[in-house]
Amino acid sequence: MRGCLWRFMGVMASLVILRFFIQENKAAGVKHNTTLNEKKKMIQQITQEQIISEMKNHLKYFTKMQKNPLVLPNANYTLLAGTSLQGKWMLTVGISSVQRTHGSYLLDTLKSLFQASSELDLEYMLVLVLLSDTDPKWLNQTVANISGLFLPHIESGRLAVVHGLLWDSLAKSRNGTSPCGELYSRQKTSFVLLMNFASNLSDYFLLLEDNVRCSPRFVSDIYWAVSAWKELPWVTLDFSSMKTSGKVFHSRDLSRLASFLLLFPKDIPTHLLLSEFSLLLSQNVPIHFSSSIFYPLGSHSEAEDTCFPVAQDTDLGEPDNPMATVFTDMLSFWDTLPQFAYILNDDSLWVVNPIEGNYLLVVLDKPQKVIRVAVLTGFSQKRMNYLKQAQILLGYSVMDYPKRCAQYTLVGPLVRGQLDQMVFYEEDSVKEISCIKLLVTVSHDSPIKIQQIKVWAEVEEEEN
């Protein structure tokens, strides 16, 4: 608990600094040529009393919230379409929507979602649409449109439409809120209502906005990912480059997350608070799968494009696998060598029945800032000869005799024999790594094909 409180204090300090910059930008307009040192001096001008005051406002409440998350007393819900929500699903897909001047992509989002799901996928999920507008005409028309297109899913209990309102005195916007602030406020209210309602419906919760296109079999992708991460600590899994959509949470955290969002003025950008919440619960870096399975469908208005800029997947090109030496304590066969798993060609490493604790270790000739790592084992088509349980770790501080690293941090587990993740670094950690370790975490009774380890490293800037 003490560790959580210290993290909370750090979060509060960062948010006070954020609010300070927002207010300064409004009042005087920070010049674009402000140097980094000048910005640091501006941050230092924030008195310790301001930070302590901001933290004290919420610290006692947050301590209580950790033990007993708030059930929103001022939330009012009406079931507009769907059967009574009985049972427990693996995944709730939560979508919030409000009335917009330029129209909505809600129906297109639902079409994409159901078209991307097999009959087996649909057995594992509940689609929950939360409408948080007060216009009765719009509500009636929206429900009629959804019912007309998706009646079988409503009757089967796979789709529910709920209207929610939050008469909340705790989450008021500040006076003089900017246009973006109004949009952030509306988004945060919708998310709070959605998460609060969904907190006991399933094991996991997927957050989507109402303008998202889904990749085929996305439910299966999420299922296998959360299964691989089941024994490891995590708060948020990111399946998209979008700032809020595509995030998966434990449903048990939703009440706590909704309460956390209400601690702050509603015009603070929601995605910043979602990131801080993960940090607060000891997930120090994002867990972001490299291949997005959710994409933006379109934009609603110029204002929303400005306030919610769409983050695109970064094209990192082909892997560059820096020069390295490869070691393993596994027994290979068919004249294959450890290097075959790292060289970028069609060669592969075959090993005999690896046991728990076996490893393949890549020691880089020179420390590198690795930004993405991918591992492929087995035959992707046949799902044979792959590592069922293994992890990828990044190492620091090279040691000799034998060649290895002294410290490691976890990137993640292999999901069905594969891994493809972006690499993030803690703020005060070493930013260059020297080792990439594939660690077997359960014994296997069949030969394994380690097909490829791919590494993307940040290109060093040439000195003038």
NORNORRA-V195021 format. One line per field, one symbol per residue. ss: DSSP state (2 for helix, 1 for strand, 0 for the rest). A space follows every 50 residues. Layout:
ss: ???
This chain:
ss: 02222222222222222222222222200000000222222222000222 22222222222222222000000011111110000000111111111000 00000222222222200022222211111110000222222222222222 22222000111111110000000000002222222222222222222200 01111111000111000222222222220000000111000000001111 22222222222000000002222222222200000001100001110000 02222220000000000000000111110001000002222000000011 10000000111111111101111111101000010000011111111110 00011111111110100111110000000000111111110000000111 11111110000000
